Amino acid sequence: MKTTIIMTNTNLEEEIRTIKALESKLEELKELKEEKESIVKKVLDEAGIEELQVGAFTVRFQNIVRNNFNTSAFKKKYLELYNAFIKQSTYRKFSIS
């Protein structure tokens, strides 16, 4: 069953304005969060510790080693094999500019 939504340009423009305002607020909050995280990370770094119990919270700032597959190098060296395993996908992208 399909639902039909009827909106005027004014209504739709207001929705978009709200989205843009929320995006702006999210960015501000993200920056504030990163500032606060930076303070806590600095404390851990200066103390030379990776884990700290603070009240009800356990804070960790640990070095993690991860092995990544170098797709670019593999593609250069084994192009035919690389192409044999490519999987195409389709998705929809929503953006407002």
N, C-alpha and C positions, 0 to 999 in steps of 0.2 A: 504494500500500500504506500503510495507516494503522498507526501505532505506538501502542500503549496503554501508558500509564505509570501505575502504581499507586503512590500515595504516601499515607501516613497524614497526618493533620492535624499531628502532631508533626514529621514530616519536612518538610512544607511550611512550617510555621511557622519551622523552623530555617533553611530556604533564605531565607525573607523576612528573618529577623534578619540573616543574612549580607549580603544585599543592602543593608539599611539601614546596617549597619556600614561597608560599602564606600563607600556614598554619603557618609557622614560623613568617611571618610578622603580621598575625592576632593575634598571641599570644603576640607578642611584643606590638602591639597596645592595646590589652586587658589589659595588665599589666600597660601601661601608663595611660589608662583611669581609671583604679582602683586607681592608685596613685593620680590622680587629684580629683577623687570623694572623696577619703579619706581626702584630704585637706579641701574640702568644708564641708564634714560631721563634721569634727573636729571644724570648725568655728561655725556651728549650735549647736553642742553639748556644746561647751564652753559658748556660749551665752544663752543656755537653751531655744532655740526656735526650733519649728518644721517647720516654713515657713519663707522665706526671699525673698523680692523683690530685685533683683540685675539688674539694667538697664531694659532691655526688658525681663528678665527671672524671673520666680517665682521658687524658689528652695524649695523642701519639703523633710524633713527627719522625717517621722512619724512612731510611733509605730502602728502596725496593729495586731489585734487579729483575728486568723483564727481557725476554728474548723475543725480538720481532722479526718477522719474515721480510727481507729486503725485496720487495716486489719489483722495484726499478732495475736492480742488478740482475734478478732472475729473468726479467723480460728481455734485457739486452743480450744475455748469454743464451737463453733458451726461448726465443720468440715463438717458435712453432708450438712448443709444449705449453707455453703461457697461453697462447690463443686457443688451444684445445680445451682449456679449463675456464675460459671466460664465461660468466653467466650474466646475461642481460636482465635487468630488472626495470620496472616502471613504477614511478611514484608521482604524486601530485605535490607541487610546491605552492604554498600560500605565501604571498608577500604583499606589502603595502608600501608604496613609495610616494 
